[in-house]
Amino acid sequence: MRVAPILLGFFLLINSAHASTGEVVVVEVEGVISPVMQDYVARAMEEAEARGAEIVVLELNTPGGLDASMRGIIQQILESRIPVVAYVYPRGARAASAGSFILVASHVAAMAPGTNVGAAHPVAVGGGGAVGEKVVNDARAYMRSLAELRGRNVSLAESFVVRSESLSASEALKGGIIDVIASNYEDLLSSLDGMEVDVRGEKRVLSTRDAGVVRVPMSTRESLLHRISDPNVAYLLFLIGIYGIILELSNPGAVLPGVIGGISIILALWSFQALSVSATGLALIIFAVILFVAELKVPSQGILTAGGIVSLFLGSMMLIDSEKEPFIAISLKLIASATAFTALFFAFALGLAARAMKRRPATGREAMLGLVGTASTALSPEGYVLVRGELWRARAKKGNIEKGKKVKVVEMDNLTLVVEEVS
């Protein structure tokens, strides 16, 4: 009769030990929220489900990104069978714009000290100015519904969208936006242990105190595509594309510069879709390219180049609307360096062109003018002269010239040199 209770206790002990050794799968959501990031999160969450993980931690450090990609990630969170913890980490990280939506939508929201969340006012991709009221109201309603679903402070969550409010970790905790402040993963897992969460209508108690942390990194493909989503990398690719096209147009048939330039520009434009790109800035850069190409075709003593450099600098400064997205901006040092490099490149190219224009022609009619030779026969007024080791038919411009006298070519009449005697 005592065997059954003993066996029951033994099985409960095994189940308890098994539960305490569950895995915590960490997904690094760092950088711009893009289609690549959405695919990566989906793959990592599928892997976590296959491993039977206790929770999935989305480690947030993002300035925001595409609305469609953000909503795709949130949809994955809402449909997940595993509790999802959004953790703004490490110190200095942020969950801005799209990141704040993901934080609010997660089953558990956590932040490390020295981090911030918010600034989720919608922006117009393409630099079309302030977005319409419908877009703002849509984003506001979406944030409100997510906050209501997770029992968070609705009015404060809405302020992220309406007033671009941004909060520190302590302010977010006090305001009811997040559930936990944790300095590191040990602190986080300790705080989560025993917490009850609602997963698709089912109450679940987390057991994380002794869980092992497993990171699921991006694949090589995902990492490459994600890196070019960085505004500075996208800008560099765009510049490489510009230089490649300029070199190809100035040296038709070179092929390689055109191929590299075309690939770089396509990759840059793919990256720009996830950024708040200004149409005006893009147009100024394209105009700069036109001016540079025109300078190579029709030298203007540097006027077109100067205009191109100014247009490139202004276009680069305006390319990303940093006022709307302060965390998605091109480095001013990079812009200054790129402009200076372009100026030096064209200054060097123009210098070579100027020296080439001053250089005496090596072939043709112009190459013969001014050359000094010797009269091989008497010119009275016609005869032959030896110029640059070659025997030419010649005619004296004035009077007659004796054999052996030094002569200078002053004109050319078809294949006859017109010469005059020099002392």
C-alpha positions as a Markdown table, in Angstrom:
| # | Residue | x | y | z |
|---|---|---|---|---|
| 1 | Met | 0.0 | 0.0 | 0.0 |
| 2 | Arg | 2.9 | 2.3 | 0.6 |
| 3 | Val | 4.5 | 1.6 | -2.8 |
| 4 | Ala | 2.1 | 3.8 | -4.7 |
| 5 | Pro | 2.8 | 7.0 | -2.8 |
| 6 | Ile | 6.6 | 6.3 | -3.0 |
| 7 | Leu | 6.4 | 5.8 | -6.8 |
| 8 | Leu | 4.2 | 8.9 | -7.1 |
| 9 | Gly | 6.7 | 11.0 | -5.2 |
| 10 | Phe | 9.6 | 9.6 | -7.3 |
| 11 | Phe | 7.9 | 10.5 | -10.6 |
| 12 | Leu | 7.1 | 14.0 | -9.3 |
| 13 | Leu | 10.7 | 14.4 | -8.3 |
| 14 | Ile | 11.8 | 13.4 | -11.8 |
| 15 | Asn | 9.3 | 15.7 | -13.4 |
| 16 | Ser | 10.5 | 18.6 | -11.2 |
| 17 | Ala | 14.1 | 18.0 | -12.0 |
| 18 | His | 13.3 | 17.8 | -15.7 |
| 19 | Ala | 11.4 | 21.1 | -15.6 |
| 20 | Ser | 14.2 | 22.9 | -13.8 |
| 21 | Thr | 16.7 | 22.0 | -16.6 |
| 22 | Gly | 14.7 | 23.5 | -19.4 |
| 23 | Glu | 16.5 | 25.7 | -21.9 |
| 24 | Val | 16.2 | 29.4 | -22.4 |
| 25 | Val | 16.7 | 30.2 | -26.1 |
| 26 | Val | 18.1 | 33.7 | -26.7 |
| 27 | Val | 17.5 | 35.5 | -30.0 |
| 28 | Glu | 19.5 | 38.7 | -30.6 |
| 29 | Val | 17.2 | 41.3 | -32.2 |
| 30 | Glu | 19.9 | 43.9 | -32.8 |
| 31 | Gly | 19.8 | 46.6 | -35.5 |
| 32 | Val | 17.1 | 47.6 | -37.9 |
| 33 | Ile | 13.9 | 45.6 | -37.9 |
| 34 | Ser | 13.8 | 44.3 | -41.5 |
| 35 | Pro | 12.4 | 41.3 | -43.4 |
| 36 | Val | 15.7 | 39.5 | -42.7 |
| 37 | Met | 15.3 | 40.1 | -38.9 |
| 38 | Gln | 11.7 | 38.8 | -39.2 |
| 39 | Asp | 12.8 | 35.6 | -40.9 |
| 40 | Tyr | 15.6 | 35.1 | -38.4 |
| 41 | Val | 13.2 | 35.5 | -35.4 |
| 42 | Ala | 10.8 | 33.0 | -37.0 |
| 43 | Arg | 13.5 | 30.4 | -37.6 |
| 44 | Ala | 14.9 | 30.8 | -34.0 |
| 45 | Met | 11.4 | 30.5 | -32.5 |
| 46 | Glu | 10.7 | 27.4 | -34.5 |
| 47 | Glu | 14.0 | 25.9 | -33.3 |
| 48 | Ala | 13.2 | 26.8 | -29.7 |
| 49 | Glu | 9.8 | 25.0 | -30.0 |
| 50 | Ala | 11.6 | 22.0 | -31.5 |
| 51 | Arg | 14.0 | 21.9 | -28.6 |
| 52 | Gly | 11.2 | 22.2 | -26.1 |
| 53 | Ala | 12.6 | 25.4 | -24.6 |
| 54 | Glu | 11.1 | 26.9 | -21.4 |
| 55 | Ile | 11.1 | 30.4 | -22.8 |
| 56 | Val | 12.4 | 32.5 | -25.7 |
| 57 | Val | 14.2 | 35.7 | -24.9 |
| 58 | Leu | 14.2 | 38.4 | -27.6 |
| 59 | Glu | 17.3 | 40.4 | -26.7 |
| 60 | Leu | 16.3 | 43.9 | -28.0 |
| 61 | Asn | 18.7 | 46.6 | -29.1 |
| 62 | Thr | 17.0 | 48.2 | -32.0 |
| 63 | Pro | 16.3 | 51.7 | -33.4 |
| 64 | Gly | 13.2 | 50.5 | -35.2 |
| 65 | Gly | 12.5 | 49.5 | -38.8 |
| 66 | Leu | 9.8 | 48.5 | -41.1 |
| 67 | Asp | 6.2 | 48.4 | -39.9 |
| 68 | Ala | 5.4 | 45.2 | -41.8 |
| 69 | Ser | 8.4 | 43.3 | -40.4 |
| 70 | Met | 7.6 | 44.5 | -36.9 |
| 71 | Arg | 4.0 | 43.3 | -37.2 |
| 72 | Gly | 5.3 | 40.0 | -38.6 |
| 73 | Ile | 7.5 | 39.4 | -35.5 |
| 74 | Ile | 4.6 | 40.4 | -33.1 |
| 75 | Gln | 2.3 | 37.9 | -34.9 |
| 76 | Gln | 4.9 | 35.2 | -34.2 |
| 77 | Ile | 4.9 | 36.2 | -30.5 |
| 78 | Leu | 1.1 | 36.1 | -30.3 |
| 79 | Glu | 1.0 | 32.7 | -31.9 |
| 80 | Ser | 3.9 | 31.2 | -30.0 |
| 81 | Arg | 3.4 | 28.2 | -27.8 |
| 82 | Ile | 6.4 | 29.1 | -25.8 |
| 83 | Pro | 6.4 | 32.2 | -23.5 |
| 84 | Val | 8.4 | 35.1 | -25.1 |
| 85 | Val | 10.4 | 37.5 | -23.0 |
| 86 | Ala | 11.5 | 40.8 | -24.5 |
| 87 | Tyr | 14.7 | 41.9 | -22.8 |
| 88 | Val | 16.3 | 45.3 | -23.6 |
| 89 | Tyr | 19.9 | 44.4 | -23.1 |
| 90 | Pro | 22.8 | 45.2 | -22.5 |
| 91 | Arg | 23.3 | 48.5 | -20.8 |
| 92 | Gly | 23.0 | 51.3 | -23.3 |
| 93 | Ala | 20.6 | 49.4 | -25.5 |
| 94 | Arg | 17.2 | 50.7 | -26.6 |
| 95 | Ala | 13.9 | 49.4 | -27.9 |
| 96 | Ala | 12.9 | 52.4 | -30.0 |
| 97 | Ser | 10.1 | 52.7 | -32.5 |
| 98 | Ala | 9.2 | 49.2 | -33.7 |
| 99 | Gly | 11.2 | 47.8 | -30.8 |
| 100 | Ser | 8.8 | 49.3 | -28.3 |
| 101 | Phe | 5.8 | 47.5 | -30.0 |
| 102 | Ile | 7.7 | 44.2 | -29.7 |
| 103 | Leu | 8.5 | 44.9 | -26.0 |
| 104 | Val | 4.8 | 45.7 | -25.2 |
| 105 | Ala | 3.5 | 42.6 | -27.1 |
| 106 | Ser | 5.7 | 40.1 | -25.4 |
| 107 | His | 4.5 | 37.8 | -22.6 |
| 108 | Val | 7.1 | 39.3 | -20.3 |
| 109 | Ala | 8.8 | 42.7 | -20.7 |
| 110 | Ala | 12.2 | 43.3 | -19.1 |
| 111 | Met | 14.9 | 45.9 | -19.3 |
| 112 | Ala | 18.5 | 46.3 | -18.1 |
| 113 | Pro | 19.5 | 49.4 | -16.1 |
| 114 | Gly | 20.7 | 52.1 | -18.5 |
| 115 | Thr | 18.4 | 51.2 | -21.3 |
| 116 | Asn | 15.3 | 53.0 | -22.8 |
| 117 | Val | 12.1 | 52.3 | -24.6 |
| 118 | Gly | 9.7 | 54.4 | -26.7 |
| 119 | Ala | 9.8 | 57.0 | -29.5 |
| 120 | Ala | 7.4 | 55.0 | -31.7 |
| 121 | His | 5.8 | 57.8 | -33.8 |
| 122 | Pro | 5.3 | 56.5 | -37.3 |
| 123 | Val | 7.5 | 57.9 | -40.1 |
| 124 | Ala | 7.1 | 58.0 | -43.8 |
| 125 | Val | 9.6 | 55.8 | -45.6 |
| 126 | Gly | 10.7 | 57.7 | -48.6 |
| 127 | Gly | 11.0 | 61.1 | -46.9 |
| 128 | Gly | 7.4 | 62.1 | -47.7 |
| 129 | Gly | 7.2 | 64.3 | -44.5 |
| 130 | Ala | 4.9 | 63.7 | -41.6 |
| 131 | Val | 2.6 | 60.7 | -41.9 |
| 132 | Gly | -1.1 | 61.1 | -42.1 |
| 133 | Glu | -3.5 | 61.0 | -39.2 |
| 134 | Lys | -4.8 | 57.7 | -40.3 |
| 135 | Val | -1.4 | 56.1 | -40.0 |
| 136 | Val | -0.8 | 57.6 | -36.6 |
| 137 | Asn | -4.3 | 56.4 | -35.4 |
| 138 | Asp | -3.6 | 52.9 | -36.8 |
| 139 | Ala | -0.3 | 52.7 | -34.9 |
| 140 | Arg | -1.9 | 54.1 | -31.8 |
| 141 | Ala | -4.8 | 51.6 | -31.9 |
| 142 | Tyr | -2.3 | 48.7 | -32.5 |
| 143 | Met | -0.2 | 49.8 | -29.5 |
| 144 | Arg | -3.3 | 50.2 | -27.3 |
| 145 | Ser | -4.5 | 46.7 | -28.2 |
| 146 | Leu | -1.2 | 45.1 | -27.4 |
| 147 | Ala | -1.0 | 46.9 | -24.1 |
| 148 | Glu | -4.5 | 45.8 | -23.2 |
| 149 | Leu | -3.7 | 42.2 | -24.2 |
| 150 | Arg | -0.7 | 42.1 | -21.8 |
| 151 | Gly | -2.2 | 44.2 | -19.1 |
| 152 | Arg | 0.2 | 47.1 | -19.5 |
| 153 | Asn | -0.3 | 50.9 | -19.0 |
| 154 | Val | -2.4 | 51.7 | -22.1 |
| 155 | Ser | -2.1 | 55.5 | -21.9 |
| 156 | Leu | 1.7 | 55.4 | -21.4 |
| 157 | Ala | 2.1 | 52.9 | -24.2 |
| 158 | Glu | 0.0 | 55.2 | -26.5 |
| 159 | Ser | 2.3 | 58.1 | -25.6 |
| 160 | Phe | 5.2 | 56.3 | -27.4 |
| 161 | Val | 3.2 | 56.7 | -30.6 |
| 162 | Val | 1.4 | 60.0 | -30.2 |
| 163 | Arg | 4.1 | 62.1 | -28.5 |
| 164 | Ser | 7.2 | 60.0 | -29.2 |
| 165 | Glu | 7.7 | 59.5 | -25.5 |
| 166 | Ser | 10.8 | 57.6 | -24.3 |
| 167 | Leu | 11.3 | 56.1 | -20.9 |
| 168 | Ser | 14.2 | 54.8 | -18.9 |
| 169 | Ala | 14.1 | 51.3 | -17.4 |
| 170 | Ser | 13.0 | 52.6 | -13.9 |
| 171 | Glu | 10.3 | 54.9 | -15.5 |
| 172 | Ala | 9.0 | 52.0 | -17.6 |
| 173 | Leu | 8.8 | 49.7 | -14.5 |
| 174 | Lys | 7.1 | 52.4 | -12.4 |
| 175 | Gly | 4.7 | 53.2 | -15.2 |
| 176 | Gly | 3.6 | 49.6 | -15.8 |
| 177 | Ile | 5.2 | 49.1 | -19.2 |
| 178 | Ile | 7.6 | 46.4 | -18.2 |
| 179 | Asp | 7.6 | 43.6 | -15.5 |
| 180 | Val | 11.2 | 43.3 | -14.6 |
| 181 | Ile | 14.5 | 45.2 | -14.4 |
| 182 | Ala | 17.4 | 42.8 | -14.6 |
| 183 | Ser | 21.1 | 43.6 | -14.7 |
| 184 | Asn | 22.1 | 40.3 | -16.4 |
| 185 | Tyr | 20.7 | 36.9 | -17.5 |
| 186 | Glu | 21.3 | 35.4 | -14.1 |
| 187 | Asp | 19.2 | 38.2 | -12.5 |
| 188 | Leu | 16.6 | 37.9 | -15.3 |
| 189 | Leu | 16.1 | 34.1 | -14.9 |
| 190 | Ser | 15.9 | 34.4 | -11.2 |
| 191 | Ser | 13.2 | 37.1 | -11.4 |
| 192 | Leu | 11.2 | 35.1 | -14.0 |
| 193 | Asp | 11.2 | 31.9 | -12.0 |
| 194 | Gly | 7.7 | 31.1 | -10.6 |
| 195 | Met | 6.1 | 33.9 | -12.7 |
| 196 | Glu | 2.7 | 33.1 | -14.2 |
| 197 | Val | 2.1 | 34.0 | -17.8 |
| 198 | Asp | -0.8 | 33.6 | -20.3 |
| 199 | Val | 0.2 | 31.7 | -23.4 |
| 200 | Arg | -2.7 | 31.6 | -25.9 |
| 201 | Gly | -5.3 | 31.5 | -23.1 |
| 202 | Glu | -3.4 | 28.9 | -21.0 |
| 203 | Lys | -1.8 | 29.8 | -17.7 |
| 204 | Arg | 1.8 | 28.7 | -17.4 |
| 205 | Val | 4.2 | 29.0 | -14.5 |
| 206 | Leu | 7.8 | 29.7 | -15.6 |
| 207 | Ser | 10.7 | 27.5 | -14.2 |
| 208 | Thr | 13.9 | 29.3 | -15.2 |
| 209 | Arg | 16.1 | 29.5 | -12.2 |
| 210 | Asp | 18.4 | 26.7 | -13.2 |
| 211 | Ala | 17.7 | 26.8 | -17.0 |
| 212 | Gly | 20.6 | 26.7 | -19.5 |
| 213 | Val | 20.9 | 29.6 | -21.8 |
| 214 | Val | 21.3 | 28.7 | -25.5 |
| 215 | Arg | 21.9 | 31.4 | -28.1 |
| 216 | Val | 20.6 | 30.9 | -31.7 |
| 217 | Pro | 22.8 | 33.1 | -34.0 |
| 218 | Met | 22.0 | 34.3 | -37.4 |
| 219 | Ser | 23.0 | 32.2 | -40.4 |
| 220 | Thr | 25.7 | 33.5 | -42.7 |
| 221 | Arg | 23.1 | 34.6 | -45.2 |
| 222 | Glu | 21.0 | 36.3 | -42.6 |
| 223 | Ser | 24.0 | 38.0 | -41.1 |
| 224 | Leu | 25.2 | 39.3 | -44.4 |
| 225 | Leu | 21.8 | 40.7 | -45.4 |
| 226 | His | 21.3 | 42.2 | -42.0 |
| 227 | Arg | 24.6 | 44.0 | -42.0 |
| 228 | Ile | 23.8 | 45.8 | -45.2 |
| 229 | Ser | 20.6 | 47.1 | -43.5 |
| 230 | Asp | 22.9 | 49.3 | -41.4 |
| 231 | Pro | 22.5 | 52.9 | -42.8 |
| 232 | Asn | 26.3 | 53.5 | -42.8 |
| 233 | Val | 26.9 | 50.2 | -44.7 |
| 234 | Ala | 24.1 | 51.1 | -47.1 |
| 235 | Tyr | 25.5 | 54.5 | -47.7 |
| 236 | Leu | 29.0 | 53.1 | -48.4 |
| 237 | Leu | 27.5 | 50.6 | -50.9 |
| 238 | Phe | 25.7 | 53.4 | -52.6 |
| 239 | Leu | 28.9 | 55.4 | -52.9 |
| 240 | Ile | 30.8 | 52.4 | -54.3 |
| 241 | Gly | 28.0 | 52.0 | -56.8 |
| 242 | Ile | 28.3 | 55.6 | -57.8 |
| 243 | Tyr | 32.1 | 55.4 | -58.3 |
| 244 | Gly | 31.7 | 52.2 | -60.2 |
| 245 | Ile | 29.1 | 53.8 | -62.6 |
| 246 | Ile | 31.3 | 56.9 | -63.0 |
| 247 | Leu | 34.3 | 54.8 | -63.9 |
| 248 | Glu | 32.3 | 52.7 | -66.3 |
| 249 | Leu | 30.9 | 55.7 | -68.1 |
| 250 | Ser | 34.3 | 57.4 | -68.3 |
| 251 | Asn | 35.9 | 54.2 | -69.6 |
| 252 | Pro | 33.3 | 52.4 | -71.7 |
| 253 | Gly | 34.0 | 48.7 | -72.0 |
| 254 | Ala | 35.9 | 48.4 | -68.7 |
| 255 | Val | 32.9 | 46.2 | -67.5 |
| 256 | Leu | 34.2 | 45.4 | -64.0 |
| 257 | Pro | 33.5 | 48.8 | -62.5 |
| 258 | Gly | 30.0 | 48.8 | -64.0 |
| 259 | Val | 29.2 | 45.3 | -62.7 |
| 260 | Ile | 30.5 | 46.2 | -59.1 |
| 261 | Gly | 28.7 | 49.5 | -59.2 |
| 262 | Gly | 25.4 | 48.0 | -60.3 |
| 263 | Ile | 25.4 | 45.3 | -57.7 |
| 264 | Ser | 26.3 | 47.8 | -55.0 |
| 265 | Ile | 23.6 | 50.2 | -55.9 |
| 266 | Ile | 21.0 | 47.4 | -56.0 |
| 267 | Leu | 22.1 | 46.2 | -52.5 |
| 268 | Ala | 22.0 | 49.8 | -51.2 |
| 269 | Leu | 18.5 | 50.4 | -52.5 |
| 270 | Trp | 17.4 | 47.1 | -50.9 |
| 271 | Ser | 18.7 | 48.5 | -47.6 |
| 272 | Phe | 17.1 | 51.8 | -48.0 |
| 273 | Gln | 13.6 | 50.2 | -48.0 |
| 274 | Ala | 14.0 | 49.7 | -44.2 |
| 275 | Leu | 15.2 | 53.3 | -43.6 |
| 276 | Ser | 13.5 | 56.7 | -43.6 |
| 277 | Val | 15.1 | 57.7 | -46.9 |
| 278 | Ser | 14.5 | 61.3 | -48.1 |
| 279 | Ala | 13.6 | 61.5 | -51.8 |
| 280 | Thr | 15.2 | 65.0 | -51.9 |
| 281 | Gly | 18.5 | 63.6 | -50.5 |
| 282 | Leu | 18.5 | 60.8 | -53.0 |
| 283 | Ala | 17.7 | 63.2 | -55.9 |
| 284 | Leu | 20.7 | 65.4 | -54.9 |
| 285 | Ile | 23.1 | 62.5 | -54.8 |
| 286 | Ile | 21.9 | 61.3 | -58.3 |
| 287 | Phe | 22.3 | 64.9 | -59.5 |
| 288 | Ala | 25.8 | 64.9 | -58.2 |
| 289 | Val | 26.6 | 61.8 | -60.2 |
| 290 | Ile | 25.3 | 63.5 | -63.3 |
| 291 | Leu | 27.5 | 66.5 | -62.7 |
| 292 | Phe | 30.6 | 64.3 | -62.1 |
| 293 | Val | 30.0 | 62.4 | -65.4 |
| 294 | Ala | 29.4 | 65.6 | -67.2 |
| 295 | Glu | 32.8 | 66.9 | -65.9 |
| 296 | Leu | 34.5 | 63.9 | -67.3 |
| 297 | Lys | 32.8 | 64.3 | -70.7 |
| 298 | Val | 32.9 | 68.1 | -70.9 |
| 299 | Pro | 35.7 | 69.6 | -68.8 |
| 300 | Ser | 34.5 | 72.9 | -67.1 |
| 301 | Gln | 37.6 | 73.8 | -65.2 |
| 302 | Gly | 36.1 | 72.3 | -62.0 |
| 303 | Ile | 32.8 | 74.1 | -62.0 |
| 304 | Leu | 30.7 | 71.0 | -62.5 |
| 305 | Thr | 32.8 | 69.0 | -60.0 |
| 306 | Ala | 32.3 | 71.7 | -57.4 |
| 307 | Gly | 28.6 | 71.6 | -57.9 |
| 308 | Gly | 28.7 | 67.8 | -57.7 |
| 309 | Ile | 30.6 | 67.9 | -54.4 |
| 310 | Val | 28.2 | 70.3 | -52.9 |
| 311 | Ser | 25.2 | 68.3 | -54.1 |
| 312 | Leu | 26.7 | 65.1 | -52.8 |
| 313 | Phe | 27.3 | 66.5 | -49.4 |
| 314 | Leu | 23.9 | 68.1 | -49.0 |
| 315 | Gly | 22.2 | 64.9 | -50.4 |
| 316 | Ser | 24.2 | 62.7 | -48.0 |
| 317 | Met | 23.1 | 64.9 | -45.0 |
| 318 | Met | 19.5 | 64.8 | -46.1 |
| 319 | Leu | 19.4 | 61.1 | -47.2 |
| 320 | Ile | 18.3 | 59.8 | -43.8 |
| 321 | Asp | 15.8 | 61.9 | -41.8 |
| 322 | Ser | 17.6 | 61.8 | -38.5 |
| 323 | Glu | 15.1 | 64.1 | -36.8 |
| 324 | Lys | 12.3 | 61.5 | -37.3 |
| 325 | Glu | 14.6 | 58.5 | -36.6 |
| 326 | Pro | 17.5 | 59.8 | -34.4 |
| 327 | Phe | 18.9 | 56.3 | -34.0 |
| 328 | Ile | 18.9 | 55.6 | -37.7 |
| 329 | Ala | 21.4 | 58.0 | -39.2 |
| 330 | Ile | 24.5 | 58.1 | -41.3 |
| 331 | Ser | 27.7 | 59.1 | -39.5 |
| 332 | Leu | 28.7 | 62.7 | -40.1 |
| 333 | Lys | 32.3 | 61.6 | -40.1 |
| 334 | Leu | 31.5 | 59.1 | -42.9 |
| 335 | Ile | 29.8 | 61.7 | -44.9 |
| 336 | Ala | 32.6 | 64.2 | -44.5 |
| 337 | Ser | 35.2 | 61.5 | -45.4 |
| 338 | Ala | 33.3 | 60.4 | -48.5 |
| 339 | Thr | 32.9 | 64.0 | -49.7 |
| 340 | Ala | 36.6 | 64.8 | -49.1 |
| 341 | Phe | 37.6 | 61.6 | -50.9 |
| 342 | Thr | 35.4 | 62.5 | -53.9 |
| 343 | Ala | 36.8 | 66.1 | -54.0 |
| 344 | Leu | 40.4 | 64.8 | -53.9 |
| 345 | Phe | 39.6 | 62.1 | -56.6 |
| 346 | Phe | 38.2 | 64.7 | -59.0 |
| 347 | Ala | 40.9 | 67.2 | -58.2 |
| 348 | Phe | 43.5 | 64.6 | -59.1 |
| 349 | Ala | 41.5 | 63.7 | -62.3 |
| 350 | Leu | 41.1 | 67.3 | -63.3 |
| 351 | Gly | 44.8 | 67.9 | -62.7 |
| 352 | Leu | 45.7 | 65.1 | -65.0 |
| 353 | Ala | 43.3 | 66.4 | -67.6 |
| 354 | Ala | 44.8 | 69.9 | -67.4 |
| 355 | Arg | 48.4 | 68.6 | -67.8 |
| 356 | Ala | 47.3 | 66.5 | -70.8 |
| 357 | Met | 45.8 | 69.6 | -72.4 |
| 358 | Lys | 49.1 | 71.5 | -72.0 |
| 359 | Arg | 51.2 | 68.6 | -73.2 |
| 360 | Arg | 52.4 | 68.7 | -76.9 |
| 361 | Pro | 50.6 | 66.3 | -79.1 |
| 362 | Ala | 52.7 | 63.2 | -79.9 |
| 363 | Thr | 51.1 | 62.4 | -83.2 |
| 364 | Gly | 49.2 | 64.1 | -86.1 |
| 365 | Arg | 49.6 | 67.6 | -87.7 |
| 366 | Glu | 49.9 | 69.4 | -84.3 |
| 367 | Ala | 52.8 | 67.2 | -83.3 |
| 368 | Met | 54.9 | 68.5 | -86.2 |
| 369 | Leu | 54.5 | 72.2 | -85.5 |
| 370 | Gly | 57.5 | 73.8 | -83.9 |
| 371 | Leu | 59.9 | 70.9 | -84.5 |
| 372 | Val | 63.4 | 71.8 | -85.7 |
| 373 | Gly | 65.2 | 69.9 | -88.4 |
| 374 | Thr | 67.9 | 70.2 | -91.1 |
| 375 | Ala | 67.5 | 71.0 | -94.8 |
| 376 | Ser | 68.7 | 67.9 | -96.7 |
| 377 | Thr | 68.6 | 69.7 | -100.0 |
| 378 | Ala | 68.4 | 73.4 | -100.9 |
| 379 | Leu | 64.8 | 74.7 | -100.6 |
| 380 | Ser | 64.2 | 77.0 | -103.6 |
| 381 | Pro | 61.6 | 77.2 | -102.5 |
| 382 | Glu | 60.9 | 73.4 | -102.3 |
| 383 | Gly | 63.1 | 70.5 | -101.4 |
| 384 | Tyr | 63.5 | 68.0 | -98.6 |
| 385 | Val | 64.2 | 68.3 | -94.8 |
| 386 | Leu | 65.2 | 65.9 | -92.1 |
| 387 | Val | 62.9 | 66.2 | -89.1 |
| 388 | Arg | 62.9 | 63.8 | -86.1 |
| 389 | Gly | 64.9 | 61.3 | -88.2 |
| 390 | Glu | 62.4 | 61.3 | -91.0 |
| 391 | Leu | 62.8 | 62.8 | -94.5 |
| 392 | Trp | 59.9 | 65.2 | -95.4 |
| 393 | Arg | 59.0 | 67.1 | -98.5 |
| 394 | Ala | 59.2 | 70.8 | -97.5 |
| 395 | Arg | 58.7 | 74.4 | -98.8 |
| 396 | Ala | 60.4 | 77.5 | -97.6 |
| 397 | Lys | 57.9 | 80.0 | -96.2 |
| 398 | Lys | 60.2 | 83.0 | -97.2 |
| 399 | Gly | 62.9 | 83.1 | -99.8 |
| 400 | Asn | 65.3 | 80.2 | -100.3 |
| 401 | Ile | 67.1 | 78.0 | -97.7 |
| 402 | Glu | 70.5 | 76.5 | -98.3 |
| 403 | Lys | 71.3 | 72.9 | -97.8 |
| 404 | Gly | 72.4 | 72.0 | -94.2 |
| 405 | Lys | 70.7 | 75.0 | -92.6 |
| 406 | Lys | 68.5 | 74.6 | -89.4 |
| 407 | Val | 64.8 | 74.9 | -90.2 |
| 408 | Lys | 61.7 | 75.1 | -88.0 |
| 409 | Val | 58.2 | 73.7 | -89.0 |
| 410 | Val | 55.7 | 76.5 | -88.9 |
| 411 | Glu | 52.8 | 75.0 | -91.0 |
| 412 | Met | 51.8 | 71.8 | -92.7 |
| 413 | Asp | 50.2 | 71.7 | -96.2 |
| 414 | Asn | 48.8 | 68.2 | -96.6 |
| 415 | Leu | 52.1 | 66.1 | -96.4 |
| 416 | Thr | 54.4 | 69.1 | -97.2 |
| 417 | Leu | 56.0 | 70.9 | -94.3 |
| 418 | Val | 56.2 | 74.7 | -94.5 |
| 419 | Val | 59.5 | 75.7 | -92.8 |
| 420 | Glu | 61.6 | 78.8 | -92.1 |
| 421 | Glu | 65.3 | 79.1 | -91.4 |
| 422 | Val | 66.4 | 79.4 | -87.8 |
| 423 | Ser | 69.7 | 80.7 | -86.6 |
